[in-house]
Amino acid sequence: MERITEKLHEIENQYLELENGIIDYNNNVIKSPDLKKKGSKFGIYEQKGKKMMLRLKAVGGELSKENFKDLINIMFMQNIPFLHLSTRQNYQLHEVDFDKVKSTIDLCNNKEMYFRGGGGNTFRSILVSTYTGVDKKSNFDVIPYAKMIENEVFFMDKAFDFGRKLKIGFSNSLEDEFVMAVQDMGFVAKEINGKKGFKVFAGGGMGRGSKIGHILIEFLPEEDLLKAVKAMIELFYDRGDRANRMQARLRFLVEKIGIDGFRKLFLEYFNKESVENGIIDFVDYSNFISNLTKFDLENNDNNYRQWLDLCTKETKFKDIVSLVLYVKNGDLSKEHAQKLVNLLDKINAPLIRATINQNLVIPMVHKSALPYIYDFLNREIPEVVSETFSIRGQIRACVGAKVCMIGVQDSVAVADAIGIELDNLANKYPQYRKIIFKEAKNVRISGCPSSCAGIPVAPLGFIGLKKRINDVLTDCMQVYMGGILTESIQSLAFEIPNLIIPIDEVPVLVKRLFEDYLEMLQVYDLTFAQYMYERRLEEF
């Protein structure tokens, strides 16, 4: 803690520079790009409407119950209306008043929730498999390793002064392995003869020039983890392109010198490092089980059984499940968040995690608590239950033009319109509702060419733009198809030539593709991602 305090004191001037920058911007002394330079390295950005967004990094989206309480209390103290769950498992505080940014930073720092990185040309938030530690099919728990890396990198100044951002992630299962292939550096848990380590990917990433990464190291022993991350930080700091921002991501360096040349270069940096892992706080999840609240309740309602089917996932512990809370658009008001805090208290759940699909997961819940939780949500936060049954709740969209300074189209409104069409389709074919529900997460909407919604790996994706049609500037979407990451197929989404369609035609296209997919299921057993991959080269 003393080490953290010293570093916070060291970077306090940068927080004060941001505060003064906000004042200058509000007084028209500096422009928006100047303010962005001061705030982005902390994950703090201007929003439309003279407000700010503060992106709180949380490794793997995990917050303890106590930290989640602290965060919500701060929202009430600072009159912050809602938080947004990002596709990188962050908790974003939205619509923060200009004069409350610095005090919000201080309040979060005092609760050991820090703003450093998370935006700009820095070491970004670490992605982690949502069910690590509790999933019955997974390898060893990776979140303690990810937290160790986050804690150590916090003190590496070079990691917050790159030419462009650097993203890493950790997977504890084969199901998530290829998500790691689209990180700058991805680690997949691997054991050989009882020895723990990681398969390491490098050079992947989404955005301009999206790439699927290469295997950098087949097996990295666990004791060399920090050494590998620090070597990559040093390499990227030294060799990243600082002159051409469009060529500044790590993947362009890998492409330039080839994976063999890059591997050789990386090993030169790696072999020069002598750093050892920091403290790794391993978690014994079984210690939480006896404290989980048990209930003597039953519910035989059909809707309740459907809810169970959609929201619960078995864990490796007897009578313990993980519970998904579907959050529309990833937006949670402070009032609803406070009610979730009350729920966590009542069931005595120790943790909560944000997911890449912009939802929340309670990793450990006693099965007997599920009837109580369902009744509580129906009574206190009915939107969470209704979004569970709505297809709309599954579609991934960025915050869009109403919030984002660079947004071109209202991606949220487009997702809502698609959701209505798919809900109607599910009502027409109730026997396929579960399939439509499950596959709707593969539809992704972005309000601009940025990758906040993960378009480069979307089976079906849309990017907002404007196009002149019949001499009229029209709100449109560019269509992408065929993104898939599985053991047998790894493919980025294809930009479909000449398929730029007016926004009001997007829901119709999605419904038609789903109708065709359901018809295809009569003959073939395939996922929606596989179906869209097969159709990616067709003419539309």
Secondary structure, DSSP 8 states (H G I E B T S, - for coil): -HHHHHHHHHHHHHHHHHHHHHHHHHTTSS-HHHHHHHHGGGTEEEETTTEEEEEE--GGGEEEHHHHHHHHHHHHHTT--EEEE-TTS-EEEEEE-GGGHHHHHHHHHHTT---SSSSSSSB---EE-TTTTT-TT--S--HHHHHHHHHHHTT-GGGGS-SS-B-EEEESSGGGGGGGGGSSEEEEEEEETTEEEEEEEES-B-STT-B--EEEEEEEEGGGHHHHHHHHHHHHHHHS-SS-GGG-SHHHHHHHHHHHHHHHHHHHHHHH------------THHHHTTS---------HHHHHHHHHHEEE-SSTTEEEEEE--GGGEEEHHHHHHHHHHHHHHT--EEEE-TTS-EEEEEEEGGGHHHHHHHHHHH-HHHHHHHH-GGGG-EE---TTT-TT--S-HHHHHHHHHHHHHHHHHHSGGGHHHHHHHGGGEEEESSSS-TT-GGG-SEEEEEEEEEETTEEEEEEEEEE--EE-SS-EE--EEEEEEEEEGGGHHHHHHHHHHHHHHHTTT----HHHHHHHHTTS--
